[in-house]
Amino acid sequence: MRDFISIVKNRWDEVMTLPGEKPASGSNASVRFQLNSNGDIQRIIRIEGTAGTYGYNAAVIAIQTPAPYPPWSPTMIAALGQTQILTFDFLYQ
């Protein structure tokens, strides 16, 4: 999971350097999504917060564009099952 978070953070940092109107400082985006054991994002379930369209899109891009992620180990599958629903929160500063 640490590797997964690191991959998303690195992509997030890249996305934040792209041109465009950035969300206001202190705004946020929360993305709830389903990840499967093959490392694929199965679906985006919900996006909410105060970051507006640009902020929401940036958060989704940070999660989706590095996919597929590395497949889970048999130990992870035994502990987590075949899919997990995760929520990532992004804070704009």
C-alpha positions as CSV (number, residue, x, y, z in Angstrom):
1,M,0.0,0.0,0.0
2,R,2.9,2.3,0.7
3,D,4.1,1.8,-2.9
4,F,0.6,2.6,-4.2
5,I,0.4,5.8,-2.2
6,S,3.9,6.8,-3.3
7,I,3.0,6.3,-7.0
8,V,-0.2,8.4,-6.7
9,K,1.7,11.1,-4.8
10,N,4.4,11.3,-7.5
11,R,1.8,11.5,-10.2
12,W,-0.1,14.2,-8.2
13,D,3.1,16.2,-8.0
14,E,3.5,16.0,-11.8
15,V,-0.2,17.0,-12.4
16,M,0.2,20.0,-10.1
17,T,3.0,21.4,-12.4
18,L,0.7,21.4,-15.5
19,P,-0.7,24.7,-16.6
20,G,-4.2,25.6,-15.5
21,E,-6.1,27.5,-12.9
22,K,-5.3,25.8,-9.6
23,P,-7.8,25.3,-6.8
24,A,-7.8,27.8,-4.0
25,S,-5.4,27.2,-1.2
26,G,-7.1,25.1,1.5
27,S,-9.6,23.5,-0.8
28,N,-9.8,19.7,-1.1
29,A,-10.9,16.8,-3.3
30,S,-11.8,13.4,-1.9
31,V,-11.9,10.5,-4.4
32,R,-13.4,7.1,-3.5
33,F,-12.6,4.3,-5.9
34,Q,-12.3,0.6,-6.3
35,L,-9.0,-1.1,-6.8
36,N,-8.7,-4.8,-7.7
37,S,-5.9,-7.3,-7.0
38,N,-4.6,-7.1,-10.6
39,G,-3.8,-3.4,-9.9
40,D,-6.6,-2.0,-12.0
41,I,-8.9,0.9,-11.0
42,Q,-12.3,-0.7,-11.5
43,R,-14.3,2.4,-11.0
44,I,-14.4,5.9,-9.5
45,I,-17.3,5.8,-7.0
46,R,-17.4,9.4,-5.8
47,I,-15.6,12.7,-6.0
48,E,-16.4,15.4,-3.6
49,G,-14.9,18.4,-1.8
50,T,-14.3,22.1,-2.4
51,A,-11.6,22.0,-5.2
52,G,-13.9,22.4,-8.1
53,T,-13.7,20.8,-11.6
54,Y,-9.9,21.4,-12.1
55,G,-9.1,20.0,-8.6
56,Y,-11.4,17.0,-9.0
57,N,-9.9,16.2,-12.4
58,A,-6.4,16.5,-11.1
59,A,-7.1,14.1,-8.3
60,V,-8.7,11.5,-10.6
61,I,-5.8,11.8,-13.0
62,A,-3.3,11.3,-10.2
63,I,-5.1,8.0,-9.3
64,Q,-6.0,6.7,-12.8
65,T,-3.0,7.5,-15.0
66,P,-0.4,5.4,-13.3
67,A,-2.7,2.3,-13.5
68,P,-2.4,-0.5,-13.7
69,Y,-0.5,-0.7,-10.4
70,P,1.5,-3.8,-9.4
71,P,-0.6,-6.9,-8.7
72,W,-1.2,-7.8,-5.1
73,S,0.7,-10.6,-3.5
74,P,-1.1,-13.8,-2.4
75,T,-0.7,-12.6,1.2
76,M,-2.4,-9.3,0.3
77,I,-5.2,-11.1,-1.5
78,A,-5.7,-13.3,1.5
79,A,-6.0,-10.3,3.8
80,L,-7.9,-7.9,1.5
81,G,-9.8,-10.0,-0.9
82,Q,-10.0,-9.4,-4.6
83,T,-11.0,-5.7,-4.4
84,Q,-10.8,-2.8,-2.0
85,I,-12.7,0.4,-1.9
86,L,-10.3,3.2,-1.0
87,T,-10.6,6.9,-0.4
88,F,-7.8,9.4,-1.2
89,D,-8.0,12.9,0.1
90,F,-6.1,15.7,-1.7
91,L,-5.4,19.0,-0.1
92,Y,-4.5,22.0,-2.2
93,Q,-2.0,24.4,-0.6
